Amino acid sequence: MIAAQQINHPVPLIVTWEPLPADFELEDEPVENTGQPLIAGALRESLELAGIIAPQMLMASNFGLCATVNGELVIKASDWAYVPQTKTGGPRRSYTPQLEGDVPTIVMEFISETDGGEYSYRRVPPLGKWFFYEQVLRVPVYVIFHPENGLLEVYRLVDDRYELDLPDENGRHWLAEMDLFLGTWRGEKEARSSYWLRWWNGAGDILPWAVEKVAAESKRADQLANKLRELGIDPNTV
């Protein structure tokens, strides 16, 4: 067990970081919207293709983040979470900060049609997600995304409270924690035509998905072939 952390709060919070009991069974939370796992998977896909993901990192979706608050185990399943440094590898269904590695740097929630718990500041059990991320885990960046209308809210932890981060002129948010911009993009992927979360690098170039990368490489190959034909060279013989 890691030493207790006491948070200065009207209701005293004693937070400890303890391992889950070996026989503890995590609940499988149903995914309310089939688009949510697609959005989470697309975020990871472009990072993988860009070579950004390292072995010590943890990026996971519909994943249990754990803490023990005033002696009671609390688990919140985030839609997407990024941990820059972990102590242990291998497959996992839950993660306890401090005990297993860093506190998540970024946590994302994709708004469902019926829940709304992403904004909950309930400070007594069962704790609200907003309260848990802000006051218990103290996640530096909290992202709330509305897939149906493309609204993107990015909050930063400032003086123990989340403050809304305003986007730049392109509607994107610079996340220094990942050295990338985060923004929205409307289009189709995997038969889902709607809004998506996308990454852009510091130069403003979007990090492509696999299908986009293949299409771009095919286009370059066609352009090269046409250039060779203009020079009187058969590209099939090169």
Residue frames as qw, qx, qy, qz and C-alpha x, y, z in Angstrom:
[[0.000, 0.888, 0.460, 0.000, 0.00, 0.00, 0.00],
 [0.368, 0.437, -0.034, 0.820, 1.26, 3.48, -0.84],
 [0.159, -0.246, -0.499, 0.815, 1.16, 6.11, 1.91],
 [0.118, 0.749, 0.646, -0.086, -2.20, 7.79, 2.30],
 [0.190, 0.218, 0.191, 0.938, -2.85, 11.10, 0.57],
 [0.014, -0.655, -0.623, 0.428, -5.13, 13.53, 2.41],
 [0.196, 0.463, 0.408, 0.762, -6.91, 16.07, 0.26],
 [0.007, 0.239, 0.369, -0.898, -7.92, 19.44, 1.69],
 [0.263, -0.303, -0.653, -0.642, -11.63, 19.30, 1.08],
 [0.509, -0.358, 0.159, -0.766, -14.86, 20.13, 3.00],
 [0.960, -0.170, 0.067, -0.213, -15.44, 16.39, 3.22],
 [0.293, -0.664, 0.673, 0.142, -12.05, 14.88, 4.22],
 [0.903, 0.364, -0.171, -0.150, -10.74, 12.50, 1.60],
 [0.466, -0.566, 0.669, 0.121, -8.13, 9.92, 2.48],
 [0.803, 0.503, -0.217, -0.233, -6.85, 8.35, -0.73],
 [0.517, -0.471, 0.700, 0.143, -4.72, 5.21, -0.76],
 [0.597, 0.500, -0.496, -0.385, -3.47, 3.16, -3.66],
 [0.568, -0.272, 0.750, -0.200, -4.02, -0.49, -2.92],
 [0.138, 0.154, -0.873, -0.441, -3.94, -3.58, -5.14],
 [0.746, -0.089, -0.178, -0.636, -7.22, -5.20, -6.06],
 [0.673, -0.268, 0.655, -0.217, -7.84, -8.43, -4.18],
 [0.086, -0.248, 0.880, 0.397, -6.83, -11.46, -6.26],
 [0.156, 0.370, 0.915, 0.050, -10.41, -12.70, -6.34],
 [0.214, 0.560, 0.237, -0.764, -11.96, -9.31, -7.16],
 [0.417, 0.408, 0.719, 0.377, -14.21, -9.46, -10.21],
 [0.031, 0.282, -0.105, -0.953, -14.46, -6.30, -12.25],
 [0.525, 0.566, 0.539, -0.338, -17.86, -5.57, -13.70],
 [0.348, 0.154, 0.599, 0.705, -18.12, -5.49, -17.47],
 [0.220, 0.565, 0.254, -0.754, -19.76, -2.14, -18.16],
 [0.580, 0.527, 0.591, 0.191, -21.88, -2.28, -21.30],
 [0.214, -0.126, 0.293, 0.923, -20.90, 0.04, -24.12],
 [0.329, 0.598, 0.514, -0.518, -23.94, 2.25, -24.64],
 [0.490, 0.789, -0.072, -0.364, -22.95, 3.50, -28.07],
 [0.915, 0.141, 0.251, 0.283, -21.21, 1.36, -30.71],
 [0.439, 0.824, -0.079, 0.349, -19.37, 4.47, -31.89],
 [0.439, -0.852, 0.274, -0.082, -17.48, 4.87, -28.63],
 [0.799, -0.298, 0.432, 0.294, -15.04, 1.95, -29.11],
 [0.673, 0.558, 0.264, 0.407, -14.50, 3.04, -32.72],
 [0.041, 0.958, -0.097, 0.266, -13.53, 6.55, -31.61],
 [0.608, -0.690, 0.389, 0.045, -11.18, 5.17, -28.96],
 [0.852, 0.033, 0.416, 0.317, -9.61, 2.71, -31.40],
 [0.522, 0.759, 0.147, 0.361, -9.08, 5.41, -34.02],
 [0.217, -0.941, 0.240, -0.103, -7.23, 7.60, -31.50],
 [0.703, -0.468, 0.506, 0.173, -4.80, 4.78, -30.76],
 [0.819, 0.379, 0.355, 0.245, -4.44, 3.69, -34.40],
 [0.389, 0.877, -0.042, 0.279, -3.04, 6.99, -35.62],
 [0.364, -0.826, 0.422, -0.080, -0.62, 7.16, -32.68],
 [0.839, -0.163, 0.493, 0.166, 0.63, 3.64, -33.43],
 [0.719, 0.583, 0.238, 0.295, 1.16, 4.44, -37.12],
 [0.140, 0.935, -0.178, 0.272, 3.09, 7.57, -36.15],
 [0.717, 0.162, -0.514, 0.443, 5.38, 5.51, -33.90],
 [0.183, -0.650, 0.241, -0.697, 4.41, 7.50, -30.83],
 [0.843, -0.448, 0.006, -0.298, 3.38, 4.65, -28.53],
 [0.227, 0.550, -0.758, 0.267, 6.20, 3.30, -26.34],
 [0.585, -0.131, -0.799, 0.041, 6.22, 0.06, -24.28],
 [0.222, -0.144, -0.649, 0.714, 6.08, 1.86, -20.94],
 [0.325, -0.046, -0.028, -0.944, 2.95, 3.80, -21.93],
 [0.169, 0.344, 0.908, -0.167, -0.60, 2.74, -21.27],
 [0.358, 0.100, -0.196, -0.907, -3.47, 3.71, -23.56],
 [0.000, -0.219, -0.975, 0.037, -6.74, 1.95, -22.91],
 [0.402, -0.197, -0.222, -0.866, -10.48, 2.32, -23.40],
 [0.782, -0.367, -0.247, -0.439, -13.46, 1.25, -21.27],
 [0.637, 0.204, -0.594, 0.447, -10.86, 0.67, -18.60],
 [0.595, -0.731, -0.333, -0.015, -11.11, 0.65, -14.80],
 [0.265, 0.549, -0.386, 0.693, -9.14, 3.36, -12.99],
 [0.699, -0.487, -0.521, 0.053, -8.91, 2.51, -9.30],
 [0.103, 0.460, -0.463, 0.751, -8.36, 4.28, -5.99],
 [0.461, -0.466, -0.726, 0.206, -9.34, 3.61, -2.41],
 [0.071, -0.508, 0.028, -0.858, -11.17, 6.61, -0.95],
 [0.483, -0.405, 0.387, -0.673, -11.86, 6.71, 2.79],
 [0.409, -0.199, 0.869, -0.193, -11.37, 2.95, 2.88],
 [0.717, 0.425, 0.478, -0.276, -13.75, 2.21, 0.00],
 [0.439, -0.059, 0.656, 0.611, -12.57, 0.96, -3.38],
 [0.430, 0.720, 0.158, -0.522, -13.66, 3.24, -6.24],
 [0.460, -0.015, 0.696, 0.551, -13.42, 2.19, -9.89],
 [0.430, 0.707, 0.121, -0.548, -14.37, 4.38, -12.84],
 [0.680, 0.200, 0.584, 0.396, -14.27, 3.04, -16.39],
 [0.075, 0.674, -0.167, -0.715, -12.95, 5.79, -18.66],
 [0.778, 0.586, 0.174, -0.148, -13.65, 5.77, -22.39],
 [0.737, 0.506, -0.184, 0.409, -9.98, 6.51, -23.11],
 [0.515, -0.839, 0.135, 0.111, -6.99, 7.07, -20.85],
 [0.659, 0.591, -0.310, 0.347, -3.31, 7.83, -21.36],
 [0.689, -0.695, 0.148, 0.142, -0.61, 6.99, -18.81],
 [0.385, 0.827, -0.409, -0.004, 2.92, 8.04, -19.83],
 [0.251, 0.473, -0.807, 0.249, 4.84, 5.67, -17.56],
 [0.877, -0.334, -0.062, -0.341, 3.81, 2.37, -15.96],
 [0.312, -0.606, 0.720, -0.129, 5.77, 0.01, -13.74],
 [0.531, -0.014, 0.847, -0.023, 4.26, -3.25, -14.94],
 [0.314, 0.260, -0.559, -0.722, 3.37, -4.49, -18.40],
 [0.029, 0.151, 0.987, 0.049, 1.11, -7.17, -19.84],
 [0.283, -0.477, -0.581, -0.595, -2.64, -7.29, -20.36],
 [0.078, -0.194, -0.649, 0.732, -4.81, -5.67, -17.72],
 [0.115, -0.646, -0.660, -0.366, -8.40, -4.66, -17.12],
 [0.342, -0.916, -0.209, -0.009, -7.73, -2.11, -14.40],
 [0.541, 0.407, -0.245, 0.694, -5.05, 0.32, -13.29],
 [0.502, -0.802, -0.264, 0.188, -4.19, 1.73, -9.87],
 [0.321, 0.823, -0.197, 0.425, -2.09, 4.93, -10.13],
 [0.277, -0.766, 0.497, -0.299, 0.97, 5.35, -7.88],
 [0.792, -0.255, 0.548, -0.082, 0.96, 1.61, -7.22],
 [0.808, 0.277, 0.468, 0.227, 1.35, 0.62, -10.89],
 [0.490, 0.262, 0.282, 0.782, 2.79, 3.81, -12.37],
 [0.042, 0.020, -0.028, 0.999, 1.96, 7.43, -13.08],
 [0.347, 0.536, 0.520, -0.568, -1.40, 9.07, -12.65],
 [0.505, 0.549, 0.566, 0.350, -3.16, 9.23, -16.03],
 [0.214, -0.205, 0.116, 0.948, -2.18, 12.40, -17.84],
 [0.386, 0.058, -0.297, -0.871, -5.31, 12.48, -19.98],
 [0.261, 0.274, 0.904, -0.198, -8.72, 10.92, -19.43],
 [0.272, 0.019, -0.408, -0.871, -11.48, 11.13, -22.03],
 [0.361, 0.338, 0.794, -0.355, -15.20, 10.51, -21.80],
 [0.103, -0.112, -0.623, -0.767, -17.47, 10.26, -24.83],
 [0.428, 0.050, 0.359, -0.827, -20.94, 11.49, -23.98],
 [0.054, 0.252, 0.955, 0.149, -23.65, 8.86, -24.14],
 [0.238, -0.434, -0.455, -0.740, -27.26, 9.66, -24.93],
 [0.620, -0.588, -0.443, -0.271, -28.60, 8.71, -21.53],
 [0.696, -0.249, -0.443, 0.507, -25.87, 9.06, -18.91],
 [0.034, -0.887, -0.008, -0.460, -24.50, 12.55, -18.33],
 [0.788, -0.583, -0.069, 0.186, -22.39, 11.22, -15.48],
 [0.681, 0.309, -0.041, 0.662, -19.29, 12.68, -17.12],
 [0.021, 0.632, -0.079, 0.771, -20.15, 15.99, -15.41],
 [0.699, -0.608, -0.354, -0.130, -21.07, 14.50, -12.02],
 [0.158, 0.576, -0.504, 0.624, -19.43, 16.18, -9.02],
 [0.810, -0.489, -0.186, -0.265, -21.02, 13.85, -6.50],
 [0.161, 0.641, -0.627, 0.412, -18.60, 13.78, -3.57],
 [0.580, -0.264, 0.660, -0.398, -20.19, 10.98, -1.56],
 [0.157, -0.084, 0.951, 0.253, -20.39, 7.34, -2.68],
 [0.801, 0.164, 0.329, 0.472, -20.90, 6.58, -5.45],
 [0.227, -0.597, 0.146, 0.756, -18.47, 9.35, -6.42],
 [0.578, 0.774, 0.138, -0.220, -19.11, 11.26, -9.63],
 [0.830, 0.288, 0.141, 0.456, -16.67, 10.91, -12.51],
 [0.229, 0.831, -0.080, 0.501, -15.76, 14.59, -12.64],
 [0.521, -0.781, 0.255, -0.233, -15.10, 14.62, -8.89],
 [0.935, -0.196, 0.229, 0.184, -13.09, 11.39, -9.09],
 [0.722, 0.448, 0.079, 0.522, -10.83, 12.62, -11.90],
 [0.096, 0.827, -0.083, 0.548, -10.41, 16.11, -10.46],
 [0.436, -0.737, 0.301, -0.420, -10.17, 15.60, -6.72],
 [0.902, -0.309, 0.301, -0.022, -9.08, 11.98, -6.27],
 [0.857, 0.191, 0.234, 0.419, -6.85, 11.06, -9.20],
 [0.112, -0.830, 0.125, 0.531, -6.03, 14.69, -10.07],
 [0.678, 0.328, 0.496, 0.431, -5.81, 13.96, -13.79],
 [0.221, -0.377, 0.120, 0.891, -4.18, 17.01, -15.48],
 [0.276, 0.160, -0.419, -0.850, -6.38, 16.95, -18.61],
 [0.399, 0.321, 0.810, -0.286, -10.02, 15.89, -18.76],
 [0.166, 0.118, -0.549, -0.811, -11.64, 15.67, -22.20],
 [0.469, 0.391, 0.693, -0.384, -15.38, 15.39, -22.78],
 [0.055, 0.163, -0.639, -0.750, -16.44, 14.70, -26.37],
 [0.603, 0.378, 0.438, -0.549, -19.95, 14.75, -27.82],
 [0.362, -0.049, 0.794, 0.487, -19.80, 12.41, -30.85],
 [0.335, 0.642, 0.689, 0.041, -23.23, 13.38, -32.17],
 [0.195, 0.962, 0.191, -0.002, -22.58, 17.10, -32.59],
 [0.688, 0.445, -0.148, 0.554, -18.79, 17.28, -32.47],
 [0.273, -0.894, 0.140, -0.326, -18.59, 19.43, -29.33],
 [0.770, 0.092, -0.434, 0.458, -15.18, 19.03, -27.72],
 [0.383, -0.881, 0.090, -0.262, -14.50, 20.24, -24.18],
 [0.722, 0.189, -0.452, 0.490, -10.96, 20.16, -22.80],
 [0.478, -0.854, -0.001, -0.205, -10.43, 20.94, -19.13],
 [0.558, 0.397, -0.520, 0.511, -7.11, 21.51, -17.37],
 [0.649, -0.597, -0.410, 0.233, -6.42, 21.11, -13.68],
 [0.243, 0.546, -0.168, 0.783, -5.57, 24.56, -12.34],
 [0.178, -0.333, 0.501, -0.779, -5.34, 25.17, -8.59],
 [0.183, 0.069, 0.929, -0.313, -7.17, 21.91, -7.86],
 [0.527, 0.531, 0.455, -0.483, -10.10, 22.72, -10.16],
 [0.518, 0.278, 0.637, 0.499, -10.79, 22.01, -13.82],
 [0.156, 0.676, 0.016, -0.720, -10.83, 25.08, -16.04],
 [0.736, 0.584, 0.342, -0.016, -12.06, 25.10, -19.62],
 [0.433, -0.348, 0.458, 0.694, -9.22, 25.26, -22.16],
 [0.494, 0.724, 0.092, -0.473, -10.05, 27.41, -25.19],
 [0.818, 0.247, 0.398, 0.333, -9.16, 26.04, -28.65],
 [0.285, -0.358, 0.316, 0.831, -6.88, 27.80, -31.12],
 [0.376, 0.449, -0.156, -0.795, -8.00, 29.42, -34.38],
 [0.394, 0.170, -0.808, -0.404, -8.28, 25.96, -35.97],
 [0.793, -0.309, -0.083, -0.519, -10.51, 24.66, -33.21],
 [0.836, 0.060, -0.508, 0.200, -7.76, 22.47, -31.78],
 [0.569, -0.798, 0.158, -0.121, -6.20, 22.11, -28.35],
 [0.462, 0.586, -0.616, 0.251, -2.46, 21.82, -27.84],
 [0.876, -0.474, 0.006, -0.084, -1.71, 18.97, -25.44],
 [0.131, 0.781, -0.594, 0.143, 1.89, 19.47, -24.39],
 [0.692, -0.339, 0.602, -0.210, 1.64, 16.20, -22.47],
 [0.826, 0.221, 0.505, 0.120, 1.63, 14.39, -25.84],
 [0.207, -0.426, 0.423, 0.773, 3.27, 17.07, -27.99],
 [0.105, 0.310, 0.800, 0.502, 0.18, 16.97, -30.21],
 [0.372, -0.013, 0.018, -0.928, -2.96, 18.90, -31.04],
 [0.150, 0.316, 0.931, -0.101, -6.35, 17.33, -30.37],
 [0.332, 0.230, -0.059, -0.913, -9.39, 18.36, -32.38],
 [0.653, 0.330, 0.610, -0.304, -12.50, 17.15, -34.16],
 [0.077, 0.272, -0.699, -0.657, -12.91, 15.93, -37.73],
 [0.707, 0.286, 0.384, -0.520, -16.05, 14.97, -39.60],
 [0.418, 0.438, -0.678, -0.418, -15.98, 12.09, -42.06],
 [0.943, -0.042, -0.072, -0.323, -16.37, 8.36, -42.50],
 [0.144, 0.473, -0.859, 0.131, -14.43, 5.46, -41.06],
 [0.002, -0.039, -0.982, 0.183, -15.53, 1.86, -40.50],
 [0.159, -0.506, -0.744, -0.406, -19.01, 2.67, -41.87],
 [0.257, -0.729, -0.470, 0.426, -19.46, 5.40, -39.25],
 [0.283, 0.516, 0.222, 0.777, -20.05, 8.81, -40.80],
 [0.397, -0.870, -0.292, -0.027, -19.92, 11.41, -38.04],
 [0.030, -0.902, 0.346, -0.256, -17.51, 13.36, -35.85],
 [0.903, -0.049, -0.283, 0.319, -14.21, 11.89, -34.71],
 [0.398, -0.866, 0.227, 0.200, -11.37, 12.95, -32.44],
 [0.815, 0.474, -0.070, 0.326, -8.10, 13.38, -34.36],
 [0.599, -0.595, 0.114, 0.524, -4.47, 14.19, -33.61],
 [0.511, 0.826, -0.045, 0.234, -2.32, 16.79, -35.41],
 [0.745, -0.127, -0.156, 0.636, 1.41, 17.29, -34.96],
 [0.272, -0.658, -0.129, 0.690, 3.07, 20.58, -34.12],
 [0.142, -0.149, 0.488, 0.848, 3.37, 21.47, -37.80],
 [0.526, 0.298, 0.141, -0.784, -0.39, 21.12, -38.23],
 [0.443, 0.203, -0.771, -0.409, -0.29, 17.82, -40.14],
 [0.828, -0.220, 0.119, -0.501, -3.00, 15.33, -39.26],
 [0.259, -0.336, 0.906, -0.015, -1.88, 11.92, -38.04],
 [0.600, 0.143, -0.487, -0.619, -3.40, 9.57, -40.63],
 [0.833, -0.094, 0.458, -0.297, -5.32, 6.38, -40.12],
 [0.532, -0.165, 0.761, 0.331, -4.15, 3.26, -41.94],
 [0.530, 0.602, 0.583, 0.130, -6.68, 3.63, -44.77],
 [0.164, 0.976, -0.008, -0.144, -5.60, 7.25, -45.30],
 [0.347, -0.660, 0.579, 0.330, -1.93, 6.31, -45.26],
 [0.587, 0.130, 0.745, 0.289, -2.49, 3.59, -47.88],
 [0.417, 0.818, 0.396, 0.031, -4.47, 6.00, -50.05],
 [0.033, -0.942, 0.230, 0.241, -1.72, 8.64, -49.82],
 [0.453, -0.419, 0.704, 0.352, 0.97, 6.11, -50.75],
 [0.569, 0.417, 0.679, 0.203, -1.09, 4.92, -53.73],
 [0.269, 0.944, 0.167, -0.097, -1.54, 8.50, -54.88],
 [0.198, -0.802, 0.466, 0.315, 2.21, 9.14, -54.69],
 [0.552, -0.092, 0.768, 0.311, 2.88, 5.92, -56.64],
 [0.500, 0.680, 0.526, 0.100, 0.43, 6.96, -59.36],
 [0.095, 0.974, -0.078, -0.192, 2.00, 10.42, -59.60],
 [0.365, -0.581, 0.638, 0.349, 5.46, 8.89, -59.94],
 [0.584, 0.220, 0.742, 0.246, 4.24, 6.49, -62.61],
 [0.387, 0.862, 0.327, -0.012, 2.66, 9.35, -64.59],
 [0.094, -0.899, 0.319, 0.283, 5.88, 11.35, -64.34],
 [0.490, -0.295, 0.744, 0.346, 7.89, 8.43, -65.67],
 [0.552, 0.522, 0.631, 0.158, 5.48, 8.02, -68.59],
 [0.203, 0.964, 0.056, -0.160, 5.89, 11.72, -69.42],
 [0.192, -0.747, 0.570, 0.284, 9.62, 11.07, -69.64],
 [0.692, 0.432, -0.489, -0.310, 9.02, 8.15, -71.97],
 [0.074, 0.319, -0.912, 0.248, 9.82, 5.53, -69.34],
 [0.697, -0.283, -0.555, -0.356, 7.62, 2.53, -68.73],
 [0.404, -0.598, 0.457, -0.520, 7.08, 2.49, -64.91],
 [0.969, -0.130, 0.085, -0.195, 6.63, -1.29, -65.04],
 [0.845, 0.345, -0.242, 0.330, 10.27, -1.70, -66.11],
 [0.042, 0.737, -0.398, 0.545, 11.76, 0.48, -63.40]]
